[in-house]
């Protein structure tokens, strides 16, 4: 027990504070077809959907937030998720957060398009300051891809290659973009169940009609 305590203290001391500008993994995502849904539905219906998503997704994130290494923000249908580093633990946390996001969006029948990038990033919720190259990289690739899911920007590619596993399944294949196709790693979230254990839930995913369209 004493050794566990010492190791935990050492890990805590090594962990960068959130007010430090350090390399971090960043996920930028939004709902597909949100703009069309806003035009075709009344305000209260959209609000109800977002509240339902927020409650369920935030509840799913609670175990991943226990270490204090995950933060997130949401504006309308755009979602930002950041972890405090780029090591195997941080990769595991952001991958699981992305999987939970996809699961919960599926329940309200929305597809999600997102990108994970890596680089120096500032996250200051008190000041409302979310800034860094990885967010720009994620946003620009997000605008290009024609794919519903979580794609990996090349800045995070080595981190993904070094940490792929059964509980964090990624595959590299061609993804459609504005100018044709390009190879990227993407998260196989459909191979993980709601308990975050390996299971192919693809048949369930394909039975739910999604609201697709132009992203806001």
VENTAHU-V717913 format. One record per residue. N is the residue number from 1. RES is the residue in one small letter. OMEGA is omega as a letter, one per 20 degrees, with the letter a starting at -180 (NA if undefined). D_LAST is the distance of its C-alpha to the last C-alpha in Angstrom with 1 decimal. Layout:
# VENTAHU-V717913
n->N res->RES omega->OMEGA d_last->D_LAST
n->N res->RES omega->OMEGA d_last->D_LAST
This chain:
# VENTAHU-V717913
n->1 res->x omega->r d_last->51.3
n->2 res->x omega->r d_last->52.3
n->3 res->x omega->r d_last->50.9
n->4 res->x omega->a d_last->47.6
n->5 res->x omega->a d_last->47.4
n->6 res->x omega->a d_last->48.3
n->7 res->x omega->r d_last->45.7
n->8 res->x omega->r d_last->43.0
n->9 res->x omega->r d_last->44.1
n->10 res->x omega->r d_last->44.1
n->11 res->x omega->a d_last->40.6
n->12 res->x omega->a d_last->39.4
n->13 res->x omega->a d_last->41.1
n->14 res->x omega->a d_last->39.5
n->15 res->x omega->r d_last->36.0
n->16 res->x omega->r d_last->34.2
n->17 res->x omega->a d_last->33.2
n->18 res->x omega->r d_last->29.5
n->19 res->x omega->r d_last->30.4
n->20 res->x omega->r d_last->31.6
n->21 res->x omega->a d_last->29.5
n->22 res->x omega->r d_last->30.1
n->23 res->x omega->a d_last->28.5
n->24 res->x omega->r d_last->26.0
n->25 res->x omega->a d_last->23.7
n->26 res->x omega->r d_last->20.0
n->27 res->x omega->r d_last->17.2
n->28 res->x omega->a d_last->13.6
n->29 res->x omega->r d_last->11.3
n->30 res->x omega->a d_last->8.2
n->31 res->x omega->r d_last->8.0
n->32 res->x omega->r d_last->7.7
n->33 res->x omega->a d_last->7.4
n->34 res->x omega->a d_last->6.0
n->35 res->x omega->r d_last->5.0
n->36 res->x omega->a d_last->8.4
n->37 res->x omega->r d_last->10.0
n->38 res->x omega->a d_last->9.5
n->39 res->x omega->a d_last->11.1
n->40 res->x omega->a d_last->13.7
n->41 res->x omega->r d_last->14.8
n->42 res->x omega->a d_last->16.4
n->43 res->x omega->a d_last->15.5
n->44 res->x omega->r d_last->18.2
n->45 res->x omega->r d_last->17.1
n->46 res->x omega->r d_last->13.6
n->47 res->x omega->r d_last->15.5
n->48 res->x omega->r d_last->18.1
n->49 res->x omega->a d_last->15.9
n->50 res->x omega->r d_last->14.5
n->51 res->x omega->r d_last->18.1
n->52 res->x omega->r d_last->19.5
n->53 res->x omega->a d_last->17.4
n->54 res->x omega->a d_last->18.2
n->55 res->x omega->a d_last->21.8
n->56 res->x omega->a d_last->22.3
n->57 res->x omega->r d_last->20.6
n->58 res->x omega->r d_last->22.3
n->59 res->x omega->r d_last->25.5
n->60 res->x omega->a d_last->25.2
n->61 res->x omega->a d_last->24.7
n->62 res->x omega->r d_last->27.9
n->63 res->x omega->a d_last->30.3
n->64 res->x omega->a d_last->28.3
n->65 res->x omega->a d_last->28.4
n->66 res->x omega->a d_last->32.2
n->67 res->x omega->a d_last->33.0
n->68 res->x omega->a d_last->30.7
n->69 res->x omega->a d_last->29.0
n->70 res->x omega->r d_last->25.4
n->71 res->x omega->a d_last->23.0
n->72 res->x omega->r d_last->19.3
n->73 res->x omega->r d_last->16.8
n->74 res->x omega->r d_last->13.6
n->75 res->x omega->a d_last->11.3
n->76 res->x omega->a d_last->9.2
n->77 res->x omega->r d_last->7.7
n->78 res->x omega->a d_last->8.6
n->79 res->x omega->r d_last->12.2
n->80 res->x omega->r d_last->15.0
n->81 res->x omega->a d_last->18.4
n->82 res->x omega->r d_last->21.5
n->83 res->x omega->a d_last->25.1
n->84 res->x omega->r d_last->28.2
n->85 res->x omega->a d_last->29.4
n->86 res->x omega->a d_last->29.4
n->87 res->x omega->a d_last->32.4
n->88 res->x omega->a d_last->32.8
n->89 res->x omega->a d_last->32.3
n->90 res->x omega->r d_last->29.0
n->91 res->x omega->r d_last->27.8
n->92 res->x omega->a d_last->28.9
n->93 res->x omega->a d_last->27.1
n->94 res->x omega->r d_last->23.7
n->95 res->x omega->r d_last->24.1
n->96 res->x omega->r d_last->25.0
n->97 res->x omega->r d_last->22.2
n->98 res->x omega->r d_last->19.8
n->99 res->x omega->r d_last->21.9
n->100 res->x omega->r d_last->21.7
n->101 res->x omega->a d_last->18.0
n->102 res->x omega->r d_last->17.9
n->103 res->x omega->a d_last->20.7
n->104 res->x omega->r d_last->19.3
n->105 res->x omega->r d_last->15.9
n->106 res->x omega->a d_last->18.1
n->107 res->x omega->r d_last->20.0
n->108 res->x omega->r d_last->17.2
n->109 res->x omega->r d_last->16.4
n->110 res->x omega->r d_last->13.0
n->111 res->x omega->r d_last->12.9
n->112 res->x omega->r d_last->11.8
n->113 res->x omega->a d_last->11.5
n->114 res->x omega->r d_last->13.3
n->115 res->x omega->r d_last->15.9
n->116 res->x omega->r d_last->19.1
n->117 res->x omega->a d_last->20.8
n->118 res->x omega->r d_last->24.0
n->119 res->x omega->a d_last->25.5
n->120 res->x omega->a d_last->26.6
n->121 res->x omega->r d_last->24.2
n->122 res->x omega->r d_last->24.6
n->123 res->x omega->a d_last->23.3
n->124 res->x omega->a d_last->24.7
n->125 res->x omega->a d_last->23.2
n->126 res->x omega->r d_last->25.9
n->127 res->x omega->a d_last->24.8
n->128 res->x omega->a d_last->21.0
n->129 res->x omega->r d_last->21.5
n->130 res->x omega->a d_last->19.6
n->131 res->x omega->r d_last->20.5
n->132 res->x omega->a d_last->21.8
n->133 res->x omega->a d_last->21.8
n->134 res->x omega->r d_last->20.5
n->135 res->x omega->r d_last->17.1
n->136 res->x omega->r d_last->16.9
n->137 res->x omega->a d_last->18.2
n->138 res->x omega->a d_last->15.8
n->139 res->x omega->a d_last->12.7
n->140 res->x omega->r d_last->14.4
n->141 res->x omega->r d_last->15.4
n->142 res->x omega->a d_last->12.1
n->143 res->x omega->a d_last->10.8
n->144 res->x omega->a d_last->14.1
n->145 res->x omega->r d_last->14.6
n->146 res->x omega->a d_last->14.4
n->147 res->x omega->r d_last->15.3
n->148 res->x omega->a d_last->14.4
n->149 res->x omega->a d_last->16.3
n->150 res->x omega->a d_last->17.3
n->151 res->x omega->a d_last->18.6
n->152 res->x omega->r d_last->21.0
n->153 res->x omega->a d_last->21.0
n->154 res->x omega->r d_last->24.6
n->155 res->x omega->r d_last->25.2
n->156 res->x omega->a d_last->25.4
n->157 res->x omega->a d_last->27.2
n->158 res->x omega->r d_last->30.7
n->159 res->x omega->r d_last->29.8
n->160 res->x omega->a d_last->28.5
n->161 res->x omega->a d_last->31.5
n->162 res->x omega->a d_last->33.9
n->163 res->x omega->r d_last->32.5
n->164 res->x omega->r d_last->31.5
n->165 res->x omega->a d_last->33.3
n->166 res->x omega->a d_last->33.5
n->167 res->x omega->r d_last->31.4
n->168 res->x omega->a d_last->28.8
n->169 res->x omega->r d_last->28.6
n->170 res->x omega->r d_last->26.9
n->171 res->x omega->r d_last->27.6
n->172 res->x omega->r d_last->27.3
n->173 res->x omega->a d_last->26.5
n->174 res->x omega->r d_last->24.8
n->175 res->x omega->r d_last->21.0
n->176 res->x omega->r d_last->19.5
n->177 res->x omega->a d_last->17.7
n->178 res->x omega->a d_last->17.2
n->179 res->x omega->a d_last->20.9
n->180 res->x omega->a d_last->22.4
n->181 res->x omega->r d_last->23.1
n->182 res->x omega->a d_last->23.8
n->183 res->x omega->r d_last->25.3
n->184 res->x omega->r d_last->23.6
n->185 res->x omega->r d_last->24.5
n->186 res->x omega->a d_last->22.2
n->187 res->x omega->r d_last->22.7
n->188 res->x omega->a d_last->24.5
n->189 res->x omega->r d_last->23.4
n->190 res->x omega->r d_last->24.7
n->191 res->x omega->r d_last->28.2
n->192 res->x omega->a d_last->28.1
n->193 res->x omega->a d_last->28.7
n->194 res->x omega->r d_last->27.8
n->195 res->x omega->a d_last->30.9
n->196 res->x omega->r d_last->29.5
n->197 res->x omega->a d_last->32.4
n->198 res->x omega->r d_last->32.6
n->199 res->x omega->r d_last->32.2
n->200 res->x omega->a d_last->30.6
n->201 res->x omega->a d_last->28.3
n->202 res->x omega->r d_last->26.8
n->203 res->x omega->r d_last->28.6
n->204 res->x omega->a d_last->26.8
n->205 res->x omega->a d_last->23.3
n->206 res->x omega->a d_last->24.0
n->207 res->x omega->a d_last->25.2
n->208 res->x omega->r d_last->21.9
n->209 res->x omega->a d_last->19.7
n->210 res->x omega->r d_last->16.0
n->211 res->x omega->a d_last->13.1
n->212 res->x omega->r d_last->11.4
n->213 res->x omega->a d_last->9.3
n->214 res->x omega->r d_last->6.5
n->215 res->x omega->r d_last->3.8
n->216 res->x omega->NA d_last->0.0
